[in-house]
Amino acid sequence: MKNFLELPDIEQISIELVINPVFDLFAPKVAIKINNQILFAGTMNSTMQFKVQHKLQSPIGISIELLNKKYSLEHETAVLINHITIDDIKVIPKHVDQSVYTNDHHYTQPTNYMGFNGIWSLDIDRPFYQWLHLTTAQGWLLEP
């Protein structure tokens, strides 16, 4: 039999993404995934919002890929990650420094604006609340 402390009262948390296309002529082509599950793949013509349920104790991997952008000085094509919330806690843009943007222009600064072909990712390698506790420098978490 499990101890009281080992019985979580919730099993699922929600993940919400709100992503905006930025374009005047050519809409961006994107692939949006959570834990390698494709939420959307195609041309993004308007703001998109996704809300999925996720296991409380599982790691979270979010990736957004900008594909086939044709670079032009006159026309911008980009993707803005407006916000990502996990269990109603705003993670992006607040913790954008935890993201990685691998792109064809070797831009390495943390950002939620994708102006180059590449993949933006947020990898939470442990259960969300453990990651949040570590990310916000709240000290050690001890198990009873």
C-alpha positions as semicolon CSV with decimal commas, in nm:
position;residue;x (nm);y (nm);z (nm)
1;M;0,000;0,000;0,000
2;K;0,127;0,348;-0,086
3;N;0,187;0,619;0,170
4;F;-0,038;0,923;0,169
5;L;0,251;1,132;0,030
6;E;0,292;0,898;-0,267
7;L;-0,068;0,936;-0,385
8;P;-0,098;1,242;-0,610
9;D;-0,443;1,397;-0,620
10;I;-0,404;1,486;-0,987
11;E;-0,278;1,268;-1,268
12;Q;-0,293;1,514;-1,560
13;I;-0,183;1,871;-1,623
14;S;-0,276;2,092;-1,917
15;I;-0,034;2,238;-2,169
16;E;-0,152;2,537;-2,372
17;L;0,034;2,689;-2,667
18;V;-0,065;3,011;-2,846
19;I;0,139;3,074;-3,161
20;N;0,110;3,363;-3,407
21;P;0,230;3,376;-3,766
22;V;0,413;3,691;-3,873
23;F;0,390;3,756;-4,247
24;D;0,279;4,002;-4,507
25;L;0,294;3,784;-4,818
26;F;0,415;3,430;-4,749
27;A;0,257;3,249;-4,454
28;P;0,502;3,035;-4,254
29;K;0,512;2,658;-4,285
30;V;0,544;2,497;-3,945
31;A;0,543;2,169;-3,757
32;I;0,432;2,182;-3,394
33;K;0,492;1,884;-3,165
34;I;0,459;1,788;-2,802
35;N;0,657;1,476;-2,709
36;N;0,697;1,394;-3,078
37;Q;0,319;1,395;-3,128
38;I;0,234;1,624;-3,419
39;L;-0,028;1,883;-3,325
40;F;-0,006;2,070;-3,655
41;A;0,196;2,049;-3,974
42;G;0,130;2,289;-4,258
43;T;0,089;2,653;-4,349
44;M;-0,006;2,879;-4,058
45;N;-0,239;3,155;-4,180
46;S;-0,370;3,274;-3,843
47;T;-0,310;3,247;-3,469
48;M;-0,325;2,890;-3,346
49;Q;-0,407;2,769;-2,999
50;F;-0,355;2,416;-2,870
51;K;-0,451;2,269;-2,536
52;V;-0,350;1,915;-2,448
53;Q;-0,351;1,703;-2,136
54;H;-0,025;1,553;-2,017
55;K;0,074;1,307;-1,745
56;L;0,183;1,489;-1,432
57;Q;0,495;1,279;-1,374
58;S;0,620;1,269;-1,735
59;P;0,884;1,488;-1,901
60;I;0,763;1,740;-2,160
61;G;0,923;1,813;-2,496
62;I;0,777;2,096;-2,705
63;S;0,915;2,174;-3,050
64;I;0,816;2,419;-3,320
65;E;0,984;2,403;-3,658
66;L;0,983;2,678;-3,921
67;L;1,025;2,519;-4,264
68;N;1,109;2,636;-4,614
69;K;1,127;3,008;-4,540
70;K;1,236;3,210;-4,842
71;Y;1,446;3,495;-4,711
72;S;1,359;3,840;-4,846
73;L;1,448;4,195;-4,748
74;E;1,098;4,315;-4,841
75;H;0,881;4,043;-4,684
76;E;0,903;3,898;-4,335
77;T;0,792;3,545;-4,255
78;A;0,824;3,430;-3,896
79;V;0,653;3,262;-3,603
80;L;0,593;3,423;-3,264
81;I;0,543;3,192;-2,969
82;N;0,298;3,417;-2,789
83;H;0,282;3,205;-2,477
84;I;0,303;2,857;-2,339
85;T;0,133;2,776;-2,011
86;I;0,159;2,453;-1,820
87;D;-0,103;2,387;-1,555
88;D;-0,199;2,757;-1,580
89;I;0,159;2,869;-1,508
90;K;0,307;3,093;-1,778
91;V;0,631;2,928;-1,890
92;I;0,699;3,120;-2,213
93;P;0,794;3,403;-2,241
94;K;0,888;3,409;-1,869
95;H;1,135;3,118;-1,893
96;V;1,240;3,164;-2,256
97;D;1,600;3,128;-2,137
98;Q;1,530;2,755;-2,096
99;S;1,455;2,713;-2,467
100;V;1,691;2,628;-2,752
101;Y;1,660;2,769;-3,105
102;T;1,864;2,575;-3,360
103;N;1,848;2,751;-3,695
104;D;2,024;2,802;-4,028
105;H;2,162;3,145;-3,925
106;H;2,330;3,014;-3,607
107;Y;2,136;3,259;-3,391
108;T;2,175;3,125;-3,037
109;Q;2,009;3,380;-2,807
110;P;1,697;3,261;-2,623
111;T;1,391;3,393;-2,802
112;N;1,025;3,327;-2,867
113;Y;1,047;3,487;-3,215
114;M;1,142;3,246;-3,492
115;G;1,267;3,442;-3,792
116;F;1,493;3,172;-3,939
117;N;1,437;2,820;-4,064
118;G;1,497;2,590;-3,773
119;I;1,362;2,427;-3,460
120;W;1,270;2,600;-3,137
121;S;1,244;2,360;-2,846
122;L;1,167;2,353;-2,478
123;D;1,276;2,029;-2,312
124;I;1,153;1,970;-1,961
125;D;1,351;1,659;-1,870
126;R;1,166;1,578;-1,547
127;P;0,814;1,619;-1,408
128;F;0,702;1,978;-1,459
129;Y;0,684;2,090;-1,097
130;Q;1,031;1,952;-1,023
131;W;1,164;2,139;-1,329
132;L;0,987;2,459;-1,224
133;H;1,127;2,433;-0,871
134;L;1,480;2,393;-1,010
135;T;1,440;2,661;-1,279
136;T;1,317;2,920;-1,031
137;A;1,605;2,837;-0,790
138;Q;1,389;2,737;-0,495
139;G;1,646;2,502;-0,344
140;W;1,648;2,127;-0,314
141;L;1,345;1,903;-0,328
142;L;1,373;1,615;-0,085
143;E;1,171;1,297;-0,095
144;P;1,030;1,172;0,235
